[in-house]
Amino acid sequence: MIPGDGSVRLTNVDVALGEGAKRILALDQVSVHIEPGEFVSVVGPSGCGKSTLLNVLAGFTPVSSGEAKLAGNPIRAPGPERGVVFQQYSLFPWLTVRANVAYGLRARGVPKRERIQAVDELLARCGLGSFAEHYPEQLSGGMRQRVGIVRAIANQPQVLLLDEPFGALDAQTREVMQEILLDLWQRFRTSVLFITHDIDEAVFLSDRVYVMTARPGQIKAELAIPLPRPREHAMTASAQGARLVRELRDQIREESLRALGGIVPQAVSPGVT
């Protein structure tokens, strides 16, 4: 890759949404960075602007002020150098798994033999090789999301943007998907911005985690995750992992309570309803 590819910079970004009396400030002076090949997660209370931040990087939402750049170039619109994966599956239902993953490569003019070889290698790596000729409706939710991630990575984007991609999956499938994502990331070293509500997930996956405040979204904290790689899920339960999880949870709880006006829920005594 060209030096600087995959570097992301948001500098003092404001994003206002809506018009007139309904206009709200979603992001307030947000500055974040992702180095080439780095895995960065963003956590925070519901409605804090995590998805808005991702949509700015994807080119879906313009900034009201400040700068958003990828590899030193201003982000003004969507582009193939960014792969985006949402919680809701966005596969083409009329295409097979192989054709879905190959779609972007075909659009770029990659020769048929080359793209089939690249796609089949990725599908095999993710345990989907025997499903290449299946259609999305024939797959489980976890398998569909696997196809979506593989399709985004097949295009070799400079940065991969994932917005709660595992949020609809059961706990066991979610852990498997996390491991598959890390395997692909460690192979391709694409820069990643990962939005999640799951603190353990953020600690397990990330090099660094940003914590956002309640709306308007600001950056409350930045936490490095020094757990060694390759990682195992048991690491989040180690002394170091548990400390990181606890620190992030405390930061988010503080913001969630602030959003509720400082109200602290009272414990309910046994037998009291």
N, C-alpha and C positions, 0 to 999 in steps of 0.2 A: 504493500500500500504506500501511497504518497505520504511523507511525513506530515503530521497534523491531521490526517483523516480520523474521523471519529471524535475529535475534540468538540465539546459543547460548552458554550458560555451564555448564560443569562445574566445580564447586568442591570440591576435596578429596574426590573420589569414591573410595570403596572398593567393590569388588565381590568377594564370596566365592561360590564355586560348589561344589556338592556338599554332602554331609553327613558328619558324623562324621570318621573317619580319612581319608576321601577328600576332605575339604573343602580347597579351595585358594584362595589369594588371587590373583585374576586381575588386578585393578586396585588400585593402592596410592597413595592421595592424589593422584589425577589431577586436574589443573586445566587446562582448555583453553577457548578462546573463539573464536567465529566472528562477525564483524561482518556486518550485513545486506549481502547481495550479494557476500560474500567467498568465494573458492575456497581451501579449506584441505585439505591432504593429510596423512595419517598413515602413516609408514613405521616399520619396526622388524623385528627378527629373528622368525622363525616362532614362534608360540605366545606372543607377548608381550602379547596382549590387544587387538590392534587391532579385531578383529571384536566383541569384548565391548564396547568403547567405543562402536562404532556401534550395537550392539543396545541400549545404555542410551539413546541419543538416539532410537532408533526406538520405544522403549517396550516392547521385548520382554524386557529384563532389568532388574530393579529394582536400585537401588543399595543397598548394605549400610549405607553412611553417606555423608555429604556431600550435595551438591545438584546436580541436573540440571535446567536450565531452558531453555525456548524462549520467546522474546519476553517474558521475565520471569515466565512461568508454569511451575510444576513439571511435569516429565514423569513421568507415572505409568502411561501406557498408550499403545498405538499410536493414531494419529489421522491424518486426511486432510491436515493441515498439514505432514506429512512424507512425502515420496516415497522409497521404498526400492528399490534395484536391486542384485541379487546376481549372483554369477558365473554361477550356474545360471539358465537361462531360466525365467521363471515366467509364461509366457503361457497363456491359456486355449486349449487345442488345438481346441476345438469352435467357436471364434469366429474370424472373419476378422481380418486386420490392422486394418482400420478399426474393427471392433466391439471389439477388444481395447483400442485406444487410447481409444475413446469410452466405455469401461465406467464409469470413475469419473465422467465428466461426466453420463452417464445416471443413475447412482445419486444424483447431487446434484440431479437435476431440471432440468438445462440443456435448453432446448427443442431438438428434433431438428434443425431447420435450423441453429441456432447451433452445436451441437456438431459436426455434419458439416462445416460450414465451417471451424471451428477445427482439427479433426482433419486434414482434407485439406490445409490450409495447412502444418501441421507435417510431414505425410508428404512433401509435395512438397519442403519445405526439406531433408529428410534423404534425398532420392533414393528414396523409397519410394512415390511417388504411383501408379506403375503396378502396385504390388503390394497395393493397398488391399483387394482381394477375395480375396487368397490366404490360405491357412491356414498356421499356424506350421510345420507339417511340410514345407511347400513352400519354405521359406526356408533360406538358409545360416545358420551360427551368428552371423556378424557382423550379418546382417539381423535376426535374432531379437532380438539385443541392442539394435539400433537401435530396434526396436519397443518393447522394454521401457523404454528411456530416454524415448522420446517419450511413452509412456503415463504415466510418472511426471510428466513436465513438463506434460502437457496439463491436469492437475488444478491447476496453478499452486500448488504447495506453497510454504510459507515456506522450507523447507530440503530439499535433495535429498541423500540418503545413499546412497553407492555403495560396495559392498564387493567389491573386485577384479573390477569388471564386465568387464574385457577380458582377464582372466587366461587364458582358454581359447582365445584367438584367435591366429592366426599374426601375425608381426611386421608385415607390410604392412597387414593388416586392422586391427590394433590402432592403427597410426598414423592411419588414416583415421577410426576411431572417436573417437580423441582430438580430431581436428580438428572432427568433427561435434559432439561434446560442448561444446567451447569455443564453437562458433558458437551453439549453443542457449543456453549460459550467458550469453554476451555480449548476446544478444537479451533474455532474461528477467531476468537478474541475480538468479536464485535463489541463496540461500546454499548452498554445497556442502561436504560432508565426504566426502573421497575416500580410501578405503583401498587401498593398493597395495604390492606388493613391488618394483615397478620404479622405480628411483631417477630415471632419465631421464624417465619419465612424470610423476613427481611434480614435477620441476623445470619441465618443459614446461607443465604445466597450472596450477600453483598460484600464489597470492599469498603463502602461507606454508606451511611444512612442519613438522610436529611429528615428532620422533624418539622412539620409545619404547624403554625398556630391556627386557632379557630379564625373564621372569616372576620376581616379580610386576611387572606393567607399571606403570612410572612414566614421566613425561615427562623425557627426558634432555636434549633440546635443542629449540629453536624457531628456525627459519631463515627469514628473509624472502627472497622471490625477486623481485628488482628488475628482471628482464628486461622490456623494454617490450612492450606489447600494441598491436596483434595480434601473435601469435607465429608463428614458423616453427620446424620441427624442427631446422633448422641452428643455432638459437640455443643449444641444449644442447651443441653442439660448439665454440662460441665460447670465448674465454678466460674470460669471466665465467661462462658456463654450465658449462664444464668444472670450474671451481673449485667451484661449488655442488654439482655431482654428486660430485666427489671428497670434499668435506667431509661430505656425507651418507653416502657409502659408508664412509668411515673411522669415522664414528659408529656405524653399524650393525655393521661388522666388529668393532669393539671389544666391542659387546654380545654378538654371536654367539660370540666367543671366551670371553667371561665365562661364557656359558651352558654352554660345554664345559669349564669349570673351568680356563680359561687355557691350554688346549692349543693350540699353534700348529702347524698342519699343516706338515710338512717337504716341501720341493720334492723330486720324484723325479728322479734323474739319468737322462739318456738311456740306454736299454738296460737299466735296472734294473726288474724287475717283482716 
